[in-house]
Amino acid sequence: MTKRNSILYLTIIFSLLALVLIYYSASFIDREVDSVSFSGERAYADVVTQVEMGNRVSGSAGNEQVRQWMRAELESAGWDVEIQQTERFGHPIYNVIAKRGDEPAQIILGAHYDTRMFADNDPLFANRSLPTLGANDGASGVAVLLELARTLPDDSVPVWLVFFDAEDNGRIEGWDWILGSRAFVEEIEINPQAVVIVDMIGDANLNIHLEKNSNHIIRSEIWSTAERLGYADVFINTEKYAMLDDHTPFLEKGIPAVDIIDFDYEYWHTLADTPDKVSADSLLAVGDTLWHWVVERGQ
């Protein structure tokens, strides 16, 4: 082999080695990013899993099943889980509280996991006595919180993830709205800097307006984060609704709270609230925004 050919051969070998190193480095970086980034696809799979359990009406077998599943998912992600067992109007209530460490919560992120007892907005009268499956109204918020549990850094500000029971049976005799969150505020000693509720945030045609009752400073922080991340088309910077939701008991106690909700959802409280109405992109927009907002609050 001539000297020229030897140099050419070595050049080819080193070039191939460099390509291999670049490939493996890129693969490693991709795995690292994936391991800490919010995934809309994983969140969407969690929506499907919940709906496959059937309705999750408070006190039902589906309610217990989803509660056990949430606990397993949270503990697998490294969170300590407590169950607040109480009752209102004679109905048992089970709020699921996830923590990391013993520090008091600076931020509480919440969602309700129960579904409505009656699909009383269904266009077919015969369906109005049946329970909803709650793909968006219930499962979407739970899915976002579970994916945040998997991806929030261990060194973020102290966060509690709270999954409220008995939110969705207002206007039904013997029940009321937001029973789980009221019980939580009344019975659990808390003093967080911020509470954020996510409710009906999976709609494939997602439009989240500023909720009128929400704390203006916190909602401004979240909407600004969303805009910076490219989600301004989803987080619309105008007020539209004043909601009675799981943020209400916190506000009544003087705790700054925000409701992130798209109330323009045509399948609300109908049997058509199914996973095909939910989008992984919508879940990503909300989850990614909250992920960055929480992380930046600790910086």
Rosetta blueprint (number, residue, H / E / L):
1 M L
2 T L
3 K H
4 R H
5 N H
6 S H
7 I H
8 L H
9 Y H
10 L H
11 T H
12 I H
13 I H
14 F H
15 S H
16 L H
17 L H
18 A H
19 L H
20 V H
21 L H
22 I H
23 Y H
24 Y H
25 S H
26 A H
27 S H
28 F H
29 I H
30 D H
31 R H
32 E H
33 V H
34 D H
35 S H
36 V H
37 S L
38 F L
39 S L
40 G H
41 E H
42 R H
43 A H
44 Y H
45 A H
46 D H
47 V H
48 V H
49 T H
50 Q H
51 V H
52 E H
53 M L
54 G L
55 N L
56 R L
57 V L
58 S L
59 G L
60 S L
61 A H
62 G H
63 N H
64 E H
65 Q H
66 V H
67 R H
68 Q H
69 W H
70 M H
71 R H
72 A H
73 E H
74 L H
75 E H
76 S H
77 A L
78 G L
79 W L
80 D E
81 V E
82 E E
83 I E
84 Q E
85 Q E
86 T E
87 E E
88 R E
89 F L
90 G L
91 H E
92 P E
93 I E
94 Y E
95 N E
96 V E
97 I E
98 A E
99 K E
100 R L
101 G L
102 D L
103 E L
104 P L
105 A L
106 Q L
107 I E
108 I E
109 L E
110 G E
111 A E
112 H E
113 Y L
114 D L
115 T L
116 R L
117 M L
118 F L
119 A L
120 D L
121 N L
122 D L
123 P L
124 L L
125 F H
126 A H
127 N H
128 R L
129 S L
130 L L
131 P L
132 T L
133 L L
134 G L
135 A H
136 N H
137 D H
138 G H
139 A H
140 S H
141 G H
142 V H
143 A H
144 V H
145 L H
146 L H
147 E H
148 L H
149 A H
150 R H
151 T H
152 L L
153 P L
154 D L
155 D L
156 S L
157 V L
158 P L
159 V E
160 W E
161 L E
162 V E
163 F E
164 F E
165 D L
166 A L
167 E L
168 D E
169 N L
170 G L
171 R L
172 I L
173 E L
174 G L
175 W L
176 D L
177 W E
178 I L
179 L H
180 G H
181 S H
182 R H
183 A H
184 F H
185 V H
186 E H
187 E H
188 I L
189 E L
190 I L
191 N L
192 P L
193 Q L
194 A E
195 V E
196 V E
197 I E
198 V E
199 D E
200 M L
201 I L
202 G L
203 D E
204 A L
205 N L
206 L L
207 N L
208 I E
209 H E
210 L E
211 E L
212 K L
213 N L
214 S L
215 N L
216 H H
217 I H
218 I H
219 R H
220 S H
221 E H
222 I H
223 W H
224 S H
225 T H
226 A H
227 E H
228 R H
229 L H
230 G L
231 Y L
232 A L
233 D L
234 V L
235 F E
236 I E
237 N E
238 T E
239 E E
240 K L
241 Y L
242 A L
243 M L
244 L L
245 D L
246 D L
247 H L
248 T H
249 P H
250 F H
251 L H
252 E H
253 K L
254 G L
255 I L
256 P L
257 A E
258 V E
259 D E
260 I E
261 I E
262 D L
263 F L
264 D L
265 Y L
266 E L
267 Y L
268 W L
269 H L
270 T L
271 L L
272 A L
273 D L
274 T L
275 P H
276 D H
277 K H
278 V E
279 S L
280 A H
281 D H
282 S H
283 L H
284 L H
285 A H
286 V H
287 G H
288 D H
289 T H
290 L H
291 W H
292 H H
293 W H
294 V H
295 V H
296 E H
297 R H
298 G L
299 Q L
